[in-house]
């Protein structure tokens, strides 16, 4: 198979430079892929740590329910409580097994898990004996046995073990989040470095073009007369190139310039450059003058600032960067101007995609964190209420705890708990920690009627 090789060293260098640009774009795409995978891995680690925390909380909640129902059974002897107690035991066992699976690769957490398992087995044996005594010997025997066993001490020890595992998982969660933010910073630096490399490659492209123009100054008049030779050179360049004479009229265009402007060379030849190339400011939409006159008067290259749009003949808008340089003959006389326009649509699209992806990932992490925090607050509130019940506090203290927790979950609300008297005729104050005393006095003893 015959492989065409660049006909000039200049073309070889341009090919190498554009190969470098393509390589940088590939590196950008690969970096974006790696960032996505890394972020997904960190997100899974955060979710794993949170699932461990949720499972620990579930074990604690079911244990509290078991203690409350056992205490109620001792007091009332109501055997309908026993199936509910067994249900909570089953759920706690499932949560305990799930906790073992989640911490399988953590030796320290597994050691604590075995301690929890032994402690729960010990408490279950004591609980079953208490229930057996309540059924066979009555409340007094069950209470006496319960007081003689280390039931309270094991409850405290269980809470300590659960707190130990929770603290460990909280540290892991913070570590994963720290790694995520550090990875974000590293990737930001990497993007900046790659952007600088890409800019250097593009500047090198311009430098080679300019050097080529200077190297061919001796034969520039012959090159101007041979449009086909110049067209062959320009067609190998990936940027849009337009040449004018000293009157600012189009004398040459390459296919990229035809595509961006919407003008064919046959139609554009001899037209004023401002007619063929219509540039506007990207933000103000104001027309931007082409630097042809400036280049012709100064004899030096001029580059337009960024944020310029080229309006095609078909109405399409192309974000571009533009550089204008004089065309000099063998005697250093300026014979025209060459403009190089580079379409930066792909680079901008890639940058927007990366920013959008980063923002989406950050938003997902923030939303997930907020949901987990709200869930923890609700679970903590339930735990406080269950602790109050399980510790045999008076009804008024339990109601006060409930009201406080409701107000903590709903900062803009004030909570009041009202009770019926045994006859269901009057309302009585239960708990209203944040409401004025006048409200309590007005409600306490209020008769229930058509208006109440």
Protein Blocks (a to p, Z undefined) as FASTA:
>chain_A
ZZdddfbfklmmmmmmmmmmmmmmmmmmmmmmmmmmmmmmmmmmmmmmmmmmmmmmmmmm
mmmmmmmmmmmmmmnopaklmmmmmmmmmmmmmmmmmmmmmmmmpmklmmmmmmmmmmmm
mmmmmmmmmmmmmmmnojklmmmmmmmpcklmmmmmmmmmmmmmmmmmmmmmmmmmmmmm
mmmmmmmmmmmmmmmmmmmmmmmmmmmmmmmmmmmmmmmmmmmmmmmlmmmmmmmpcbdc
ddddfkopafbdcfklmmmnopafklmgopafklmmccddfklopacddfklmmmmnopa
cdddehiacddfkopacdddddddddddfkopafbdcdddddfklmmmmmmmmmmmmmmm
mmmmmmmmmmmmmmmmmmmmmmmmmmmmmnopafklmmmmmmmmmmmmmmmbccdddddd
fkopaccdfbdckbcfklmmmmnopacdfkZZ
